[in-house]
Amino acid sequence: MRAGIVVPSLNQGRFLASAIDSLLASREVPVSIAVVDGGSTDESARIVERYRSRLSYYRSRQDEGQAAAVNEGVAALVAGVPDLGYVGFLNADDVLLDLGLAALVRALEAHPEFVAVAGRAHIIAESGAIKGEYPSAPFSRSLFARRCTICQPATLIRRAAWESAGGLDPSLEMCLDYDLWWRLSSIGPIGFTDAIVAASRDHPATKTRTRREQYFREAMQIVRREYGRVPWHWYISEALERQAGWDTSVRPAFSARLRAGVQALRAYLAERRPGGFPQWQ
């Protein structure tokens, strides 16, 4: 059974070849690739031309954003590939690792109840050097309400589950994958495989780095909708990043302070408020 992966891109020419190469290098799992470009003005078109014969779908024009583009790419793959069983998307600045797709497919085949599966992922620098590992964890509603434990490039979704969920929400610009995992989790369990299957590239131009205020706004709206309340972890993280001027490069410096503050708060509340934490809305 084939996997279909959409690569959304806008002026990511310096990374695009690496993303496509990582998909073409997939072993054990046949993969169909769609590249949906938002009208790039850099070298992207020249790069894609080298791969045109190996792509199942390609277009380049101004569109309605990343979510709509990914939905379009998945729909094109589904229409053109009858035996497509799994779908996903890989941002043009991320990469799949050797046998990563095979590990995700094996997990889905071993667990028919899984609607999707996530694995572990490296965090890499602009140069490709490994900086660390994304803090992935098996899905649980309580933990997922406090932080996103799923690294998007390290995921694969059953085609039927994608269609049942309705794909990505085009109204979202930052947390479109976080929203999707919540909605998929209401259809069935999201599995986890303890293998490093992908790499997420962290560089200064990412939306996650440059649009933090919108990121927190969308994330907290989703959490409130799905979980009924917003855990205080979100407010603390937002306040610390505001204090740092939204510069996520300083995150390692204040993450230790955050953990220490959380521990102190837990100890205080355990002593002063036996009934538990305040439920912030």
C-alpha positions in Angstrom: 0.0 0.0 0.0 1.3 3.4 -1.0 1.9 6.5 1.1 1.2 9.9 -0.2 3.2 12.9 1.1 2.5 16.5 0.3 5.4 19.0 0.4 4.1 22.6 0.9 6.6 25.3 0.1 7.0 29.0 -0.3 10.5 30.4 -1.0 12.2 27.4 0.6 14.4 26.6 -2.3 17.5 26.2 -0.2 15.9 23.3 1.6 13.4 21.9 -1.0 15.8 19.4 -2.6 16.7 17.8 0.7 13.0 17.3 1.6 12.2 15.7 -1.8 15.4 13.6 -1.7 14.5 12.3 1.7 11.1 11.1 0.3 12.6 9.6 -2.8 15.1 7.7 -0.7 12.2 5.9 1.1 12.8 2.2 1.2 10.2 -0.6 1.7 7.3 1.8 1.3 6.3 3.1 -2.2 5.6 6.9 -1.9 3.8 9.3 -4.1 4.8 13.0 -3.8 2.9 16.2 -4.3 4.7 19.6 -4.2 2.4 22.5 -3.7 4.2 25.8 -4.1 2.7 29.1 -3.0 4.2 31.1 -5.9 7.9 31.1 -4.9 10.2 33.8 -6.4 13.4 32.1 -5.4 15.1 29.1 -7.0 12.3 26.6 -6.1 10.9 26.3 -9.7 14.4 25.3 -11.1 14.8 22.8 -8.3 11.4 21.2 -8.8 12.1 20.9 -12.5 14.8 18.3 -11.8 12.2 16.1 -10.0 9.1 16.7 -12.2 9.1 13.2 -13.7 9.1 11.7 -10.2 6.3 13.8 -8.7 2.7 12.8 -8.8 1.5 16.4 -8.6 3.0 19.8 -8.8 1.7 23.4 -9.0 3.1 26.8 -8.2 0.8 29.8 -7.7 -0.4 32.1 -5.0 -2.8 30.2 -2.8 -4.9 30.4 0.4 -2.2 29.3 2.8 -0.4 26.2 4.0 -3.5 24.3 5.2 -5.4 24.8 2.0 -2.4 23.8 -0.1 -1.8 20.6 1.8 -5.5 19.7 1.5 -5.3 20.3 -2.2 -2.2 18.1 -2.5 -3.7 15.3 -0.6 -6.9 15.5 -2.7 -4.8 15.3 -5.9 -2.9 12.3 -4.7 -6.0 10.5 -3.6 -7.6 11.1 -7.0 -4.5 9.9 -8.9 -3.3 7.0 -6.8 -6.0 4.3 -6.2 -4.0 2.2 -3.7 -3.1 5.2 -1.5 -3.5 4.0 2.1 -1.6 6.6 4.1 -1.2 10.3 3.8 0.9 13.1 5.4 2.8 16.2 4.7 6.4 17.3 5.0 7.3 21.0 5.2 9.9 21.9 2.6 12.5 22.7 5.3 12.1 19.3 7.1 13.3 15.8 6.2 12.4 12.2 6.7 15.1 9.9 7.9 16.2 6.7 6.3 13.5 4.0 6.9 11.5 6.6 8.8 8.4 6.1 6.6 8.7 2.4 6.8 8.7 2.5 10.7 5.5 4.6 10.6 3.8 2.2 8.2 4.8 -0.8 10.2 3.2 0.7 13.3 0.0 1.4 11.4 -0.1 -2.1 10.0 0.6 -3.7 13.4 -2.2 -1.7 15.0 -5.3 -1.4 12.8 -7.0 0.6 15.5 -4.5 3.5 15.1 -5.9 6.4 13.0 -2.4 7.9 12.8 1.0 7.4 14.2 3.8 9.6 15.4 7.5 8.9 16.0 10.5 10.7 17.4 12.4 13.4 15.6 15.7 15.3 15.6 15.7 19.1 15.8 18.3 20.2 13.2 19.9 23.6 12.5 19.7 25.5 9.2 22.9 23.7 8.2 21.4 20.3 9.0 23.5 19.7 12.1 21.6 18.0 14.9 20.7 20.4 17.7 18.7 18.0 19.9 15.5 16.0 19.9 11.9 17.1 19.8 10.1 16.4 23.1 7.8 13.7 21.7 5.6 11.5 23.9 2.8 9.0 23.4 -0.5 10.9 23.0 -2.6 11.6 26.1 -5.2 14.3 26.3 -3.9 15.7 29.6 -0.3 16.0 28.4 -1.3 17.2 24.9 -3.4 20.0 26.5 -0.2 21.3 28.1 2.1 21.1 25.1 2.3 19.6 21.6 4.0 16.2 22.0 3.8 15.3 18.3 6.4 16.5 15.9 4.6 17.0 12.6 7.2 15.7 10.1 7.4 12.4 12.1 3.8 11.4 11.5 1.6 9.4 9.1 -2.2 9.3 8.9 -4.6 6.7 7.5 -6.2 8.0 4.4 -9.7 7.1 5.7 -9.0 9.0 9.0 -7.8 12.1 7.1 -10.9 12.1 5.0 -13.1 11.5 8.1 -11.5 14.4 9.9 -11.8 16.7 6.8 -8.1 17.4 6.5 -6.5 20.6 7.9 -8.5 23.6 8.9 -7.7 26.4 6.4 -8.6 29.1 8.9 -5.5 28.3 10.9 -2.0 29.5 10.0 0.1 28.4 12.9 -1.4 25.4 14.8 -3.0 23.6 11.9 -1.3 20.3 12.8 -2.0 20.7 16.6 -5.6 21.1 15.7 -5.6 18.1 13.4 -4.2 15.8 16.1 -6.9 16.8 18.5 -9.6 16.1 15.9 -8.1 12.8 14.8 -7.9 11.7 18.5 -11.7 12.0 18.6 -11.9 9.4 15.8 -9.5 6.8 17.2 -6.2 6.4 19.0 -3.0 8.1 17.8 -0.2 5.6 18.1 3.5 6.2 18.9 6.6 4.4 17.7 9.8 4.8 19.7 12.0 5.4 16.6 13.6 8.6 15.3 11.9 8.9 11.9 12.3 12.6 10.8 14.1 15.9 11.5 12.4 19.2 12.1 14.5 22.2 11.0 14.8 25.1 13.4 15.9 28.3 11.7 15.2 32.1 12.2 12.7 32.3 9.2 10.2 29.6 10.4 6.7 30.7 11.2 7.1 29.1 14.7 9.9 31.6 15.4 8.6 34.7 13.8 4.9 34.6 14.7 4.8 33.6 18.3 1.9 35.8 19.4 -0.4 34.2 16.8 0.9 30.8 17.7 -0.1 31.2 21.3 -3.5 32.7 20.4 -4.4 29.8 18.1 -3.0 27.1 20.4 -5.0 28.3 23.4 -8.2 28.6 21.4 -7.8 25.0 20.3 -7.0 23.8 23.8 -10.0 25.6 25.2 -12.3 24.0 22.6 -10.9 20.5 22.9 -10.0 20.3 26.6 -12.5 22.7 28.1 -9.9 25.0 29.7 -6.4 26.3 29.1 -3.8 24.8 31.5 -1.7 27.4 33.2 1.5 26.1 31.4 0.4 28.0 28.3 0.1 31.3 30.2 3.5 30.9 31.9 5.2 30.0 28.6 3.6 33.0 26.8 4.6 35.4 29.6 8.2 34.2 29.6 8.5 34.6 25.9 6.9 38.0 26.0 9.5 38.9 28.6 12.2 37.7 26.3 10.8 39.7 23.4 9.4 36.5 21.6 13.0 35.5 20.9 12.8 31.7 20.9 16.6 31.4 20.7 16.7 32.2 24.4 14.2 29.4 25.3 16.9 27.0 26.6 18.0 29.8 29.1 14.6 30.2 30.6 13.3 26.7 30.3 15.3 25.7 33.5 13.7 28.7 35.3 10.3 27.6 34.1 10.8 24.1 35.4 12.0 25.4 38.8 9.0 27.8 38.9 6.6 25.0 38.2 8.1 22.8 40.9 7.9 25.7 43.4 4.3 26.4 42.4 3.3 22.8 42.8 4.9 22.6 46.3 3.1 25.8 47.3 -0.3 24.7 46.1 0.1 21.3 47.6 0.7 23.0 51.0 -1.8 25.9 50.6 -4.5 24.5 48.3 -5.1 20.8 49.1 -8.0 20.9 46.6 -5.6 21.2 43.6 -4.6 23.8 41.1 -6.8 26.7 40.1 -8.6 26.0 36.8 -7.7 29.0 34.6 -10.2 29.6 31.8 
